[in-house]
């Protein structure tokens, strides 16, 4: 055997080591090069403009999410952080998300936060340490409304800054939390078994101003929806260096290829989509997550249930903050920044008892509304119903009871009211003592009308009303649901074809009397007998000289709640509406009081603890919104003067 010189052995060893190293580097580099090369091609193909952000720290902790690869939360390891506290973690370059499941009464011991922290209560309740005291934070699910009660959802959250003390105790039923940390907190990955972590992480050089106040508990549903794109609206929660975008994307909408310089992690909460990632698509459903690096080409095709997701941006997107600023400016032009929703009456604690309040209108210093009796299954009883006169101080009395199940009301001549006697199949003029002095409408083409619901007058003394046939009788008198006009001389005209609207409900006239607005309460439901093409829209019509209408068109699209989207319905439960002298429209829906300007553009939402049924402007300056919601009456101040057609 021939001996090989030592120097040659060293040479061959170095050569082999170098080739192995080069091979490994080439493998990784080739993967990155393929990704970057394809991305560059797509940027050119779609004529996108690449931008880079300055002042970002070098990433020292590798993400546990592969770029552009969708994975399920269930595929991530569950880590026990503390006894009875288990977490699913994912993180990107600058933000870490922790989905925590806390057993009943489980505790996170007191600590000093190593990073800014947002915590959202997704289920159950916790006691959270804030400013040295424990504060109860809760989550509530939306309750399906019935004839006697409803409940809107609630998700409490708080923003705690780095260096503050933190501790958590779960309630007796446990809790599910979502935490967002920025910068990354390194002890969590350590507990997950991640090795070679740095001793510290650098922050971004330039931070943003948070849009929420530290140490203050918020309800996520009180955060206004900001329009990010035509079919995408988001509740934005921003810290100094990260941004959480709770986005709702409309059914079957498409968001074309685009890029942005911020890293994004998308976490689907409800519904689903096909996420466009580079030149491919990957299906995403609830609890799926994907990481989209800076300037990666992406988009989305939303499914037929819509898609609600949490987008986590690092650093915070300045363009989104500008859009939110514009939204809040428009909203506070109508609802003052310091305005608070106030409870005027809780009709379960006062007498006479209130059940299902409807149709409020202001007249001569009082709010008049209907107190409709329904049981849980919406079985009606005129004998248990009343019409109510409310003083702004909260005292009230029945002006008539046990005779009619009234619904919509409107001020009329001589200090009287126009009243929809829904179960009596007529529209009447009634005094504020409850005396019926005139029948305005009770028949069309010789047959009884069914159940007049909402009513308004025009300047000529004519009366418009909706009839969704929501009555006791199984067999209806008219061929379908419709909208009618009774002229001042008593001529009756049906303005819409039978069942043109699945359920016409709220009705308004513009202050100049030239436009009639009609909303559609229910549509596209398996349990509802009529389907139409009116869907979840307010419709606008030109008013002709004789009171008839023409040129029907979509005016405003109403938001739908998640339970309706999940069953592919179009029911906004749009009910009573109000209008101010500027033409802004306020509509009571499942989601809350939705506000639109006179162009039909969404302005904002008033959130209530139960879903609002109807509303009106009142008080001496006509700048207070009175909102009825089942057994309760609320009010909130506005900057706008309400419009009512007083004759």
Secondary structure, DSSP 8 states (H G I E B T S, - for coil): -----HHHHHHHHHHHHHHHHHHHHHHHHHHHHHHHHHHHHHHHHTT------SS-----S--SS-BT--EEGGGS-EEEEETTEEEEEEE-SS-EEEEEEE-TT-EEEEEE-SSEEEEEEEEEEEEEEETTEEEEEEEE--B---SS--B--EEEEEEE-TTSEEEEEEEEEEEEEEEEEES--HHHHHHTT--S--S-----SS----SS-TT--EEGGGS-EEEEETTEEEEEEE-SS-EEEEEEE-TT-EEEEE--SSEEEEEEEEEEEEEEETTEEEEEETTEEEEE-TT--EEEEEEEEEEEEEEEEES--HHHHHHHHHHHHHHHHHS-TT---EEEEETTTSSS--SEEEEEEEETTEEEEEEE-B-TT--B-GGG-EEEEEETTS-EEEEEESS--EEEEEE-GGG-EEEEETTTTEEEEE-TTS-EEEEEE-EETTEE---EEEEEE-TTS-EEEEE---SS-SS-SSSS-EEEEE-TT--EEE-S-TTSSSSEEEEEE-TTS-EEEEEE---S-TTSS---S-TTEEEEEEE-TTS-EEEEEEEEE----HHHHHTT--------EEEBTT--EEEE-SS-EEEE-TTS-EEEEE--SS---EEEEESTTS-EEEEEETTEEEEEE-SS-B-----
